Amino acid sequence: MEKKVIGVYMTKKDLSTNCSETTTHCTPHMMMLPDELILGIFSFLSIKDIASATAACKKFYRIGNDSSLWKVVTLQSCELKDKFLSGIGSRKPRGLELLSCDGKKISNRGLRELFKNLKQSLEYLNISKCSGDNLTGDTIMLHASTYCKHLNKVVIPWSSTTDNGLSSLSYGLKRLAHLNISGNSAITDEAFKVLLEQHAHNLKVLEVAGCFSLSSESFGQMAEKSTPNNLRKLNIGLCKVAEDTINSLCGKLPSLRHLDMHGIKSVTDLCIQTVTQQCKNIHTLVLSHCVSLSDQALFQMSENLPLLRNLNISGCCKVTDDGVSSITSALPCLQTLDISSTGVTHISVTAIAQFGLQWLTSLKLSFCHNVTNECLYSLLTSCPSLELLHLYGCRRIQFESLLKIR
């Protein structure tokens, strides 16, 4: 199988040729390239492929060990072993991502040695969807907080993290600026309070969606401890938060750029009015399945959020064509819009086409009624930047004729 990168064809044979740096038996077109170009080619490879390439010859070994290739190590869908982790640790990366990896063969000692080796270098850690007893959130947080004091970005969603893991991380790290613990439903108010006491003044990104054990009181404490102008992104989707707590919290976060409150039942039109008046710098707003919202909420967004670029109101069944029309006319710089499963019709699609959203790249219309080929023709010709269009469940569309447009 061949992969084309920067005009050069590479095959597996190219990367596995057993040769020294000066031998004439090397694949000519690879060995004749300057080091800088080979380094550029290697930058497109996975860490596993780079490791394989370094075993091919001395030249590849030398180039493959360039520090620029190992700043962030990403391993996806790999079977991890202690020896492999030891090799990763010796590279001293600043970032480590383990995504959907099998960690059943990792020992506690191997994991401890990994973080020992990363003691001075590691700043970013992402452990997502991994399996194995030693790749749970608590184990990772315990080792990371013990050795890697300079960590400032931690992403460990849906990792069975409990209060023990979060408390260890909160006490162990010097300055935590980015934390994603979404889906860890065992985390309670007690550990969240420790997090706020230690790092509320440093946090710029906080994602706790699906942390069902957190109460509204926790977010009330966050409103008291948060430093204005610090937090840029907040995701509290599916959490139990009262409307007055949301209003109080957003009142302390005037510089908020990204707000995700999907699935929160207490989010109402009046709540959105207060939030949009307090956080006028929001550019991404996710309100999917906030079933109490109506067109009045969209009128407030149109009036108060001039910088809004990304809006998701899917599942808000009370939203109609009037609300969407107000958004499209007031916010010509919208880039992504999701109005799936709302009360909108072909009238909204026509309005989007009429106002010609030049920067719109993604539009999701799934399960919207009466969307026709005619309005989609106008949409595709009026929105030149459109790259993604979702039309699931739009039964009146004839897709064969629609595909002929582009």
Contacts in CASP RR format, 6 or more apart in sequence:
PFRMAT RR
TARGET T0000
AUTHOR 0000-0000-0000
METHOD contacts of the structure
MODEL  1
MEKKVIGVYMTKKDLSTNCSETTTHCTPHMMMLPDELILGIFSFLSIKDI
ASATAACKKFYRIGNDSSLWKVVTLQSCELKDKFLSGIGSRKPRGLELLS
CDGKKISNRGLRELFKNLKQSLEYLNISKCSGDNLTGDTIMLHASTYCKH
LNKVVIPWSSTTDNGLSSLSYGLKRLAHLNISGNSAITDEAFKVLLEQHA
HNLKVLEVAGCFSLSSESFGQMAEKSTPNNLRKLNIGLCKVAEDTINSLC
GKLPSLRHLDMHGIKSVTDLCIQTVTQQCKNIHTLVLSHCVSLSDQALFQ
MSENLPLLRNLNISGCCKVTDDGVSSITSALPCLQTLDISSTGVTHISVT
AIAQFGLQWLTSLKLSFCHNVTNECLYSLLTSCPSLELLHLYGCRRIQFE
SLLKIR
1 11 0 8 1.000
1 12 0 8 1.000
2 9 0 8 1.000
2 10 0 8 1.000
2 11 0 8 1.000
3 9 0 8 1.000
3 10 0 8 1.000
5 41 0 8 1.000
5 44 0 8 1.000
6 37 0 8 1.000
6 40 0 8 1.000
6 41 0 8 1.000
8 29 0 8 1.000
8 30 0 8 1.000
8 33 0 8 1.000
8 37 0 8 1.000
8 41 0 8 1.000
9 29 0 8 1.000
10 30 0 8 1.000
10 41 0 8 1.000
13 27 0 8 1.000
14 27 0 8 1.000
14 30 0 8 1.000
15 49 0 8 1.000
15 52 0 8 1.000
15 53 0 8 1.000
15 56 0 8 1.000
15 60 0 8 1.000
16 52 0 8 1.000
16 56 0 8 1.000
17 25 0 8 1.000
17 26 0 8 1.000
17 27 0 8 1.000
17 56 0 8 1.000
17 57 0 8 1.000
18 56 0 8 1.000
18 57 0 8 1.000
19 25 0 8 1.000
19 26 0 8 1.000
19 31 0 8 1.000
19 56 0 8 1.000
19 57 0 8 1.000
20 57 0 8 1.000
20 58 0 8 1.000
21 57 0 8 1.000
21 58 0 8 1.000
21 59 0 8 1.000
21 62 0 8 1.000
23 57 0 8 1.000
26 57 0 8 1.000
30 38 0 8 1.000
31 59 0 8 1.000
33 41 0 8 1.000
35 59 0 8 1.000
35 63 0 8 1.000
38 59 0 8 1.000
38 60 0 8 1.000
38 63 0 8 1.000
39 63 0 8 1.000
39 64 0 8 1.000
39 66 0 8 1.000
39 68 0 8 1.000
39 69 0 8 1.000
42 50 0 8 1.000
42 53 0 8 1.000
42 63 0 8 1.000
42 64 0 8 1.000
42 66 0 8 1.000
42 69 0 8 1.000
43 68 0 8 1.000
43 69 0 8 1.000
45 53 0 8 1.000
46 74 0 8 1.000
46 76 0 8 1.000
47 70 0 8 1.000
47 73 0 8 1.000
47 74 0 8 1.000
47 75 0 8 1.000
47 88 0 8 1.000
48 75 0 8 1.000
48 78 0 8 1.000
50 64 0 8 1.000
50 69 0 8 1.000
53 60 0 8 1.000
53 64 0 8 1.000
54 60 0 8 1.000
54 61 0 8 1.000
54 64 0 8 1.000
54 65 0 8 1.000
55 61 0 8 1.000
70 91 0 8 1.000
70 92 0 8 1.000
70 93 0 8 1.000
71 93 0 8 1.000
71 94 0 8 1.000
71 95 0 8 1.000
72 93 0 8 1.000
72 94 0 8 1.000
72 95 0 8 1.000
72 96 0 8 1.000
72 97 0 8 1.000
72 124 0 8 1.000
73 88 0 8 1.000
73 91 0 8 1.000
73 93 0 8 1.000
73 95 0 8 1.000
73 96 0 8 1.000
73 97 0 8 1.000
74 97 0 8 1.000
74 99 0 8 1.000
75 88 0 8 1.000
75 97 0 8 1.000
75 98 0 8 1.000
75 99 0 8 1.000
75 101 0 8 1.000
76 97 0 8 1.000
76 99 0 8 1.000
76 100 0 8 1.000
76 101 0 8 1.000
77 99 0 8 1.000
77 100 0 8 1.000
77 101 0 8 1.000
78 84 0 8 1.000
78 101 0 8 1.000
78 102 0 8 1.000
79 101 0 8 1.000
79 102 0 8 1.000
79 103 0 8 1.000
79 105 0 8 1.000
80 98 0 8 1.000
80 101 0 8 1.000
80 102 0 8 1.000
80 103 0 8 1.000
80 105 0 8 1.000
80 106 0 8 1.000
80 135 0 8 1.000
81 105 0 8 1.000
81 106 0 8 1.000
82 105 0 8 1.000
82 106 0 8 1.000
82 107 0 8 1.000
82 109 0 8 1.000
82 110 0 8 1.000
82 113 0 8 1.000
85 106 0 8 1.000
85 110 0 8 1.000
85 111 0 8 1.000
85 113 0 8 1.000
85 114 0 8 1.000
86 110 0 8 1.000
86 113 0 8 1.000
86 114 0 8 1.000
86 117 0 8 1.000
88 96 0 8 1.000
88 114 0 8 1.000
89 114 0 8 1.000
89 117 0 8 1.000
89 118 0 8 1.000
90 117 0 8 1.000
92 117 0 8 1.000
92 118 0 8 1.000
92 120 0 8 1.000
92 121 0 8 1.000
93 118 0 8 1.000
93 121 0 8 1.000
93 122 0 8 1.000
94 121 0 8 1.000
94 122 0 8 1.000
94 123 0 8 1.000
94 124 0 8 1.000
95 122 0 8 1.000
95 123 0 8 1.000
95 124 0 8 1.000
95 125 0 8 1.000
95 126 0 8 1.000
96 118 0 8 1.000
96 122 0 8 1.000
96 124 0 8 1.000
96 125 0 8 1.000
96 126 0 8 1.000
97 126 0 8 1.000
97 128 0 8 1.000
98 126 0 8 1.000
98 127 0 8 1.000
98 128 0 8 1.000
98 130 0 8 1.000
98 135 0 8 1.000
99 126 0 8 1.000
99 128 0 8 1.000
99 129 0 8 1.000
99 130 0 8 1.000
100 128 0 8 1.000
100 129 0 8 1.000
100 130 0 8 1.000
101 130 0 8 1.000
101 131 0 8 1.000
101 135 0 8 1.000
102 130 0 8 1.000
102 131 0 8 1.000
102 132 0 8 1.000
103 130 0 8 1.000
103 131 0 8 1.000
103 132 0 8 1.000
103 134 0 8 1.000
103 135 0 8 1.000
104 131 0 8 1.000
104 132 0 8 1.000
104 133 0 8 1.000
106 132 0 8 1.000
106 134 0 8 1.000
106 135 0 8 1.000
107 134 0 8 1.000
108 134 0 8 1.000
108 139 0 8 1.000
111 134 0 8 1.000
111 135 0 8 1.000
111 139 0 8 1.000
111 140 0 8 1.000
111 143 0 8 1.000
112 143 0 8 1.000
112 147 0 8 1.000
114 143 0 8 1.000
115 122 0 8 1.000
115 143 0 8 1.000
115 144 0 8 1.000
115 146 0 8 1.000
115 147 0 8 1.000
115 148 0 8 1.000
116 147 0 8 1.000
118 147 0 8 1.000
118 148 0 8 1.000
119 147 0 8 1.000
119 148 0 8 1.000
119 149 0 8 1.000
120 150 0 8 1.000
121 150 0 8 1.000
122 144 0 8 1.000
122 148 0 8 1.000
122 150 0 8 1.000
122 151 0 8 1.000
123 150 0 8 1.000
123 151 0 8 1.000
123 152 0 8 1.000
123 153 0 8 1.000
124 151 0 8 1.000
124 152 0 8 1.000
124 153 0 8 1.000
124 154 0 8 1.000
125 140 0 8 1.000
125 144 0 8 1.000
125 148 0 8 1.000
125 151 0 8 1.000
125 153 0 8 1.000
125 154 0 8 1.000
125 155 0 8 1.000
125 156 0 8 1.000
126 154 0 8 1.000
126 155 0 8 1.000
126 156 0 8 1.000
127 135 0 8 1.000
127 137 0 8 1.000
127 140 0 8 1.000
127 155 0 8 1.000
127 156 0 8 1.000
127 159 0 8 1.000
128 155 0 8 1.000
128 156 0 8 1.000
128 157 0 8 1.000
128 158 0 8 1.000
128 159 0 8 1.000
129 158 0 8 1.000
130 159 0 8 1.000
133 139 0 8 1.000
135 159 0 8 1.000
136 159 0 8 1.000
136 160 0 8 1.000
136 161 0 8 1.000
137 156 0 8 1.000
137 159 0 8 1.000
137 160 0 8 1.000
137 161 0 8 1.000
137 165 0 8 1.000
137 184 0 8 1.000
138 160 0 8 1.000
138 161 0 8 1.000
138 162 0 8 1.000
138 164 0 8 1.000
138 165 0 8 1.000
138 168 0 8 1.000
140 156 0 8 1.000
140 159 0 8 1.000
141 154 0 8 1.000
141 156 0 8 1.000
141 161 0 8 1.000
141 165 0 8 1.000
141 166 0 8 1.000
141 168 0 8 1.000
141 169 0 8 1.000
142 164 0 8 1.000
142 165 0 8 1.000
142 168 0 8 1.000
144 151 0 8 1.000
144 154 0 8 1.000
144 169 0 8 1.000
145 151 0 8 1.000
145 165 0 8 1.000
145 168 0 8 1.000
145 169 0 8 1.000
145 171 0 8 1.000
145 172 0 8 1.000
145 173 0 8 1.000
146 168 0 8 1.000
146 172 0 8 1.000
148 173 0 8 1.000
149 172 0 8 1.000
149 173 0 8 1.000
149 174 0 8 1.000
150 174 0 8 1.000
151 173 0 8 1.000
151 176 0 8 1.000
152 173 0 8 1.000
152 175 0 8 1.000
152 176 0 8 1.000
152 177 0 8 1.000
152 178 0 8 1.000
153 177 0 8 1.000
153 178 0 8 1.000
153 179 0 8 1.000
153 205 0 8 1.000
154 169 0 8 1.000
154 173 0 8 1.000
154 176 0 8 1.000
154 178 0 8 1.000
154 179 0 8 1.000
154 180 0 8 1.000
155 178 0 8 1.000
155 179 0 8 1.000
155 180 0 8 1.000
156 180 0 8 1.000
156 181 0 8 1.000
156 184 0 8 1.000
157 180 0 8 1.000
157 181 0 8 1.000
157 182 0 8 1.000
157 183 0 8 1.000
157 184 0 8 1.000
157 207 0 8 1.000
158 182 0 8 1.000
158 183 0 8 1.000
158 184 0 8 1.000
159 184 0 8 1.000
160 184 0 8 1.000
160 186 0 8 1.000
161 181 0 8 1.000
161 184 0 8 1.000
161 186 0 8 1.000
161 187 0 8 1.000
162 184 0 8 1.000
162 186 0 8 1.000
162 187 0 8 1.000
162 191 0 8 1.000
163 186 0 8 1.000
163 187 0 8 1.000
163 188 0 8 1.000
163 190 0 8 1.000
163 191 0 8 1.000
164 191 0 8 1.000
165 191 0 8 1.000
166 181 0 8 1.000
166 184 0 8 1.000
166 187 0 8 1.000
166 191 0 8 1.000
166 192 0 8 1.000
166 194 0 8 1.000
166 195 0 8 1.000
167 190 0 8 1.000
167 191 0 8 1.000
167 194 0 8 1.000
169 176 0 8 1.000
169 195 0 8 1.000
170 176 0 8 1.000
170 191 0 8 1.000
170 194 0 8 1.000
170 195 0 8 1.000
170 197 0 8 1.000
170 198 0 8 1.000
170 199 0 8 1.000
171 194 0 8 1.000
171 198 0 8 1.000
173 198 0 8 1.000
173 199 0 8 1.000
175 199 0 8 1.000
175 202 0 8 1.000
176 195 0 8 1.000
176 198 0 8 1.000
176 199 0 8 1.000
176 202 0 8 1.000
176 203 0 8 1.000
177 202 0 8 1.000
177 203 0 8 1.000
177 204 0 8 1.000
177 205 0 8 1.000
178 203 0 8 1.000
178 204 0 8 1.000
178 205 0 8 1.000
179 195 0 8 1.000
179 199 0 8 1.000
179 203 0 8 1.000
179 205 0 8 1.000
179 206 0 8 1.000
179 207 0 8 1.000
180 205 0 8 1.000
180 207 0 8 1.000
180 235 0 8 1.000
181 187 0 8 1.000
181 207 0 8 1.000
181 208 0 8 1.000
181 211 0 8 1.000
182 207 0 8 1.000
182 208 0 8 1.000
182 209 0 8 1.000
182 210 0 8 1.000
182 211 0 8 1.000
182 235 0 8 1.000
183 209 0 8 1.000
183 210 0 8 1.000
183 211 0 8 1.000
184 211 0 8 1.000
185 210 0 8 1.000
185 211 0 8 1.000
185 212 0 8 1.000
185 213 0 8 1.000
186 213 0 8 1.000
187 208 0 8 1.000
187 211 0 8 1.000
187 213 0 8 1.000
187 214 0 8 1.000
188 213 0 8 1.000
188 214 0 8 1.000
189 213 0 8 1.000
189 214 0 8 1.000
189 215 0 8 1.000
189 217 0 8 1.000
189 218 0 8 1.000
192 208 0 8 1.000
192 211 0 8 1.000
192 214 0 8 1.000
192 218 0 8 1.000
192 221 0 8 1.000
193 218 0 8 1.000
193 221 0 8 1.000
196 221 0 8 1.000
196 222 0 8 1.000
196 225 0 8 1.000
197 225 0 8 1.000
200 222 0 8 1.000
200 225 0 8 1.000
200 226 0 8 1.000
200 227 0 8 1.000
201 225 0 8 1.000
201 227 0 8 1.000
201 230 0 8 1.000
202 230 0 8 1.000
203 226 0 8 1.000
203 230 0 8 1.000
203 231 0 8 1.000
204 230 0 8 1.000
204 231 0 8 1.000
204 232 0 8 1.000
204 233 0 8 1.000
205 231 0 8 1.000
205 232 0 8 1.000
205 233 0 8 1.000
206 231 0 8 1.000
206 233 0 8 1.000
206 234 0 8 1.000
206 235 0 8 1.000
207 233 0 8 1.000
207 234 0 8 1.000
207 235 0 8 1.000
207 260 0 8 1.000
208 214 0 8 1.000
208 235 0 8 1.000
208 236 0 8 1.000
208 237 0 8 1.000
208 239 0 8 1.000
209 235 0 8 1.000
209 236 0 8 1.000
209 237 0 8 1.000
209 238 0 8 1.000
209 239 0 8 1.000
209 260 0 8 1.000
209 262 0 8 1.000
210 237 0 8 1.000
210 238 0 8 1.000
210 239 0 8 1.000
211 239 0 8 1.000
212 238 0 8 1.000
212 239 0 8 1.000
212 240 0 8 1.000
214 239 0 8 1.000
214 240 0 8 1.000
215 240 0 8 1.000
216 240 0 8 1.000
216 241 0 8 1.000
216 242 0 8 1.000
216 245 0 8 1.000
219 236 0 8 1.000
219 239 0 8 1.000
219 241 0 8 1.000
219 245 0 8 1.000
219 246 0 8 1.000
219 249 0 8 1.000
220 245 0 8 1.000
220 248 0 8 1.000
220 249 0 8 1.000
222 249 0 8 1.000
223 245 0 8 1.000
223 248 0 8 1.000
223 249 0 8 1.000
223 251 0 8 1.000
223 252 0 8 1.000
226 249 0 8 1.000
226 252 0 8 1.000
226 253 0 8 1.000
228 252 0 8 1.000
228 253 0 8 1.000
228 254 0 8 1.000
228 255 0 8 1.000
229 254 0 8 1.000
229 255 0 8 1.000
230 255 0 8 1.000
231 253 0 8 1.000
231 255 0 8 1.000
231 256 0 8 1.000
232 255 0 8 1.000
232 256 0 8 1.000
232 257 0 8 1.000
232 258 0 8 1.000
233 256 0 8 1.000
233 257 0 8 1.000
233 258 0 8 1.000
233 259 0 8 1.000
234 249 0 8 1.000
234 253 0 8 1.000
234 256 0 8 1.000
234 258 0 8 1.000
234 259 0 8 1.000
234 260 0 8 1.000
235 258 0 8 1.000
235 260 0 8 1.000
235 286 0 8 1.000
236 260 0 8 1.000
236 261 0 8 1.000
236 264 0 8 1.000
237 260 0 8 1.000
237 261 0 8 1.000
237 262 0 8 1.000
237 263 0 8 1.000
237 264 0 8 1.000
237 286 0 8 1.000
238 262 0 8 1.000
238 263 0 8 1.000
238 264 0 8 1.000
239 264 0 8 1.000
241 261 0 8 1.000
241 264 0 8 1.000
241 266 0 8 1.000
242 266 0 8 1.000
243 266 0 8 1.000
243 267 0 8 1.000
243 268 0 8 1.000
243 270 0 8 1.000
243 271 0 8 1.000
246 261 0 8 1.000
246 264 0 8 1.000
246 266 0 8 1.000
246 267 0 8 1.000
246 271 0 8 1.000
246 274 0 8 1.000
246 275 0 8 1.000
247 271 0 8 1.000
247 274 0 8 1.000
247 275 0 8 1.000
247 278 0 8 1.000
250 256 0 8 1.000
250 259 0 8 1.000
250 274 0 8 1.000
250 275 0 8 1.000
250 278 0 8 1.000
250 279 0 8 1.000
251 278 0 8 1.000
251 279 0 8 1.000
253 278 0 8 1.000
253 279 0 8 1.000
254 278 0 8 1.000
254 279 0 8 1.000
254 280 0 8 1.000
254 281 0 8 1.000
255 281 0 8 1.000
256 279 0 8 1.000
256 281 0 8 1.000
256 282 0 8 1.000
257 281 0 8 1.000
257 282 0 8 1.000
257 283 0 8 1.000
257 284 0 8 1.000
258 282 0 8 1.000
258 283 0 8 1.000
258 284 0 8 1.000
259 275 0 8 1.000
259 279 0 8 1.000
259 282 0 8 1.000
259 284 0 8 1.000
259 285 0 8 1.000
259 286 0 8 1.000
260 284 0 8 1.000
260 286 0 8 1.000
261 267 0 8 1.000
261 286 0 8 1.000
261 287 0 8 1.000
261 290 0 8 1.000
262 286 0 8 1.000
262 287 0 8 1.000
262 288 0 8 1.000
262 289 0 8 1.000
262 290 0 8 1.000
262 312 0 8 1.000
263 288 0 8 1.000
263 289 0 8 1.000
263 290 0 8 1.000
264 290 0 8 1.000
265 290 0 8 1.000
265 291 0 8 1.000
265 292 0 8 1.000
267 287 0 8 1.000
267 290 0 8 1.000
267 292 0 8 1.000
267 293 0 8 1.000
268 292 0 8 1.000
268 293 0 8 1.000
269 292 0 8 1.000
269 293 0 8 1.000
269 294 0 8 1.000
269 296 0 8 1.000
269 297 0 8 1.000
269 300 0 8 1.000
272 287 0 8 1.000
272 293 0 8 1.000
272 297 0 8 1.000
272 300 0 8 1.000
272 301 0 8 1.000
273 296 0 8 1.000
273 297 0 8 1.000
273 300 0 8 1.000
276 282 0 8 1.000
276 300 0 8 1.000
276 301 0 8 1.000
276 303 0 8 1.000
276 304 0 8 1.000
276 305 0 8 1.000
277 300 0 8 1.000
277 304 0 8 1.000
280 304 0 8 1.000
280 305 0 8 1.000
280 306 0 8 1.000
280 307 0 8 1.000
281 307 0 8 1.000
282 305 0 8 1.000
282 307 0 8 1.000
282 308 0 8 1.000
283 307 0 8 1.000
283 308 0 8 1.000
283 309 0 8 1.000
283 310 0 8 1.000
284 308 0 8 1.000
284 309 0 8 1.000
284 310 0 8 1.000
284 311 0 8 1.000
285 301 0 8 1.000
285 305 0 8 1.000
285 308 0 8 1.000
285 310 0 8 1.000
285 311 0 8 1.000
285 312 0 8 1.000
286 312 0 8 1.000
287 293 0 8 1.000
287 297 0 8 1.000
287 311 0 8 1.000
287 312 0 8 1.000
287 313 0 8 1.000
287 316 0 8 1.000
288 312 0 8 1.000
288 313 0 8 1.000
288 314 0 8 1.000
288 315 0 8 1.000
288 316 0 8 1.000
288 338 0 8 1.000
289 314 0 8 1.000
289 315 0 8 1.000
289 316 0 8 1.000
290 313 0 8 1.000
290 316 0 8 1.000
291 315 0 8 1.000
291 316 0 8 1.000
291 317 0 8 1.000
291 318 0 8 1.000
292 318 0 8 1.000
293 313 0 8 1.000
293 316 0 8 1.000
293 318 0 8 1.000
293 319 0 8 1.000
294 316 0 8 1.000
294 318 0 8 1.000
294 319 0 8 1.000
294 320 0 8 1.000
295 318 0 8 1.000
295 319 0 8 1.000
295 320 0 8 1.000
295 322 0 8 1.000
295 323 0 8 1.000
295 326 0 8 1.000
297 319 0 8 1.000
298 313 0 8 1.000
298 319 0 8 1.000
298 323 0 8 1.000
298 324 0 8 1.000
298 326 0 8 1.000
298 327 0 8 1.000
299 323 0 8 1.000
299 326 0 8 1.000
301 308 0 8 1.000
301 311 0 8 1.000
301 327 0 8 1.000
301 331 0 8 1.000
302 323 0 8 1.000
302 326 0 8 1.000
302 327 0 8 1.000
302 329 0 8 1.000
302 330 0 8 1.000
302 331 0 8 1.000
303 330 0 8 1.000
305 331 0 8 1.000
306 331 0 8 1.000
308 331 0 8 1.000
308 334 0 8 1.000
309 333 0 8 1.000
309 334 0 8 1.000
309 335 0 8 1.000
309 336 0 8 1.000
309 359 0 8 1.000
310 334 0 8 1.000
310 335 0 8 1.000
310 336 0 8 1.000
310 337 0 8 1.000
311 327 0 8 1.000
311 334 0 8 1.000
311 336 0 8 1.000
311 337 0 8 1.000
311 338 0 8 1.000
312 336 0 8 1.000
312 337 0 8 1.000
312 338 0 8 1.000
313 319 0 8 1.000
313 338 0 8 1.000
313 339 0 8 1.000
313 342 0 8 1.000
314 338 0 8 1.000
314 339 0 8 1.000
314 340 0 8 1.000
314 341 0 8 1.000
314 342 0 8 1.000
314 364 0 8 1.000
314 366 0 8 1.000
315 340 0 8 1.000
315 341 0 8 1.000
315 342 0 8 1.000
316 342 0 8 1.000
317 341 0 8 1.000
317 342 0 8 1.000
317 343 0 8 1.000
318 343 0 8 1.000
319 339 0 8 1.000
319 342 0 8 1.000
319 343 0 8 1.000
319 344 0 8 1.000
320 342 0 8 1.000
320 343 0 8 1.000
320 344 0 8 1.000
321 343 0 8 1.000
321 344 0 8 1.000
321 345 0 8 1.000
321 347 0 8 1.000
321 348 0 8 1.000
321 351 0 8 1.000
324 339 0 8 1.000
324 342 0 8 1.000
324 344 0 8 1.000
324 348 0 8 1.000
324 351 0 8 1.000
324 352 0 8 1.000
325 347 0 8 1.000
325 348 0 8 1.000
325 351 0 8 1.000
327 334 0 8 1.000
327 337 0 8 1.000
328 334 0 8 1.000
328 348 0 8 1.000
328 351 0 8 1.000
328 352 0 8 1.000
328 355 0 8 1.000
328 357 0 8 1.000
329 351 0 8 1.000
329 355 0 8 1.000
332 355 0 8 1.000
332 356 0 8 1.000
332 357 0 8 1.000
332 358 0 8 1.000
332 359 0 8 1.000
333 357 0 8 1.000
333 359 0 8 1.000
334 357 0 8 1.000
334 359 0 8 1.000
334 360 0 8 1.000
335 359 0 8 1.000
335 360 0 8 1.000
335 361 0 8 1.000
335 362 0 8 1.000
336 360 0 8 1.000
336 361 0 8 1.000
336 362 0 8 1.000
336 363 0 8 1.000
337 352 0 8 1.000
337 360 0 8 1.000
337 362 0 8 1.000
337 363 0 8 1.000
337 364 0 8 1.000
338 362 0 8 1.000
338 363 0 8 1.000
338 364 0 8 1.000
338 390 0 8 1.000
339 348 0 8 1.000
339 364 0 8 1.000
339 365 0 8 1.000
339 368 0 8 1.000
340 364 0 8 1.000
340 365 0 8 1.000
340 366 0 8 1.000
340 367 0 8 1.000
340 368 0 8 1.000
340 390 0 8 1.000
340 392 0 8 1.000
341 366 0 8 1.000
341 367 0 8 1.000
341 368 0 8 1.000
342 368 0 8 1.000
343 368 0 8 1.000
343 369 0 8 1.000
344 365 0 8 1.000
344 368 0 8 1.000
344 369 0 8 1.000
345 368 0 8 1.000
345 369 0 8 1.000
345 370 0 8 1.000
345 371 0 8 1.000
346 370 0 8 1.000
346 371 0 8 1.000
346 372 0 8 1.000
346 374 0 8 1.000
346 375 0 8 1.000
348 368 0 8 1.000
349 365 0 8 1.000
349 368 0 8 1.000
349 371 0 8 1.000
349 375 0 8 1.000
349 376 0 8 1.000
349 378 0 8 1.000
349 379 0 8 1.000
350 375 0 8 1.000
350 378 0 8 1.000
352 360 0 8 1.000
352 363 0 8 1.000
352 379 0 8 1.000
352 382 0 8 1.000
352 383 0 8 1.000
353 375 0 8 1.000
353 378 0 8 1.000
353 379 0 8 1.000
353 381 0 8 1.000
353 382 0 8 1.000
353 383 0 8 1.000
354 378 0 8 1.000
354 382 0 8 1.000
356 382 0 8 1.000
356 383 0 8 1.000
357 382 0 8 1.000
357 383 0 8 1.000
358 383 0 8 1.000
358 384 0 8 1.000
358 385 0 8 1.000
359 385 0 8 1.000
360 383 0 8 1.000
360 385 0 8 1.000
360 386 0 8 1.000
361 385 0 8 1.000
361 386 0 8 1.000
361 387 0 8 1.000
361 388 0 8 1.000
362 386 0 8 1.000
362 387 0 8 1.000
362 388 0 8 1.000
362 389 0 8 1.000
363 379 0 8 1.000
363 383 0 8 1.000
363 386 0 8 1.000
363 388 0 8 1.000
363 389 0 8 1.000
363 390 0 8 1.000
364 388 0 8 1.000
364 389 0 8 1.000
364 390 0 8 1.000
365 371 0 8 1.000
365 389 0 8 1.000
365 390 0 8 1.000
365 391 0 8 1.000
365 394 0 8 1.000
366 390 0 8 1.000
366 391 0 8 1.000
366 392 0 8 1.000
366 393 0 8 1.000
366 394 0 8 1.000
367 392 0 8 1.000
367 393 0 8 1.000
367 394 0 8 1.000
368 394 0 8 1.000
370 396 0 8 1.000
371 391 0 8 1.000
371 394 0 8 1.000
371 396 0 8 1.000
371 397 0 8 1.000
372 396 0 8 1.000
372 397 0 8 1.000
373 396 0 8 1.000
373 397 0 8 1.000
373 398 0 8 1.000
373 401 0 8 1.000
373 402 0 8 1.000
376 389 0 8 1.000
376 391 0 8 1.000
376 397 0 8 1.000
376 402 0 8 1.000
377 402 0 8 1.000
377 405 0 8 1.000
379 386 0 8 1.000
380 386 0 8 1.000
380 389 0 8 1.000
380 405 0 8 1.000
380 406 0 8 1.000
381 405 0 8 1.000
391 397 0 8 1.000
391 399 0 8 1.000
END
